[in-house]
């Protein structure tokens, strides 16, 4: 498997931003931790939260930076999401670890504006 690329990892995060709990269940590492405003979730908690979420109407991921080390890669980027008339803007960081031929999300963290 080749090194992670910014586009490859952003594509996974973009899929998750538009996805359901099933998408998270497929991508999250078994030991995943997801840190969002007001909560620290394990894999099961994140999957349940995403199944209960109405999802985003529109998302934009921009200004990405990639940090790689061995079998781990972190992509840090600006996230803007719109749900109805409400918007959410934050800096996000997703750390992935190689799992066979794919990447699994180990740590995902939001820092809201």
N, C-alpha and C positions, 0 to 999 in steps of 0.2 A: 504494500500500500504506500502511496506517495505521501509526502508531508501534507498536512492540512493547509488549505488555502483560505484566505479571507472570504472569498465568494462562496466556497463550499460550506463553511460554518455559518455564514450569514443566511444561506439558503435554508439550512436546518432551522435556525432561529426564526426566520420568516414563516416557515411551515408551522412552527409551534405557535407563533403569534396568531395565526389564522385557524389553528387546529382545535381539537377536542381532547378530552382526557385520553382517548385511545392513541392519539399522536404522541402525547407525553409518555404514556406507558411504553411505547415502542422505543423512544429516544432516550429517556432518562436512565442513568446508571442505577443499579439496585441500591447503592448507598447515596444517591443524590440528595442534595440540600438545595432548596429554592428559597431565597431571601427576598421577600417583597414587602412593601410598606405594611407594617402591622402584623407580619407573620413570618415564621420560619417553618418551612414545610419539608417533610420527607417525600419520597416518591408517591406513596399512597395518598398522602394529604394533597399533593399537587394535582394528581390525576383527578381526585374528587372535586377539588376547587375548580379545575378547568371544565369538568362536566357540568358544574353549576353556574359557570360564567356565561354571559350572553355573547362574549367574543367581541372582537373589534370590527367596526365597519371599514376602517382604513388604517393602514400602518405605513410608516416610513422608517427605514433603518439607514443611517448615514454616518459619515465620518468614522469609519471602522479602522481599528488598529488590531494587529494580530501579534501575539507573543507565543512562541513555540519553544518547547523543551522536551526532548525525547518523545515519549508517547502521549504527551499532553499539549494542548493548545488552548489559548484563551483569546476570544475575540471581544473587544470592548467597542461599543458604538452608541450613538445617539438614537433613541427610540421616540417616535411621536405616534400616538394612536388616537383615533377618533371613534367614539361610540355615541351615536346620536349627535347631540350638540356639545357633548363633553369631550375634552381633549386631555391627554396625559403625556407629559414629556419627562424623560429621564435618561440617565446614562446607564446602560446595561453592560454586564460582564457575564460571559458564558465560558466556563472551562470544560473542555471536552477531553476525554481520554480515549485512546484507540482501543477498540474491542473487535478483534478479528479484522474484518475488512471494512468496518464502519466506525463511526464515532458515537460515543455515549456521553450525554450531558451529566457531568458530575456536580457542578456548582453553578448556579445562576443567581445573579444579584442585581437588584434595582437600586439606583440612587436618584430619587425624584428631584426635579428642579425646585 
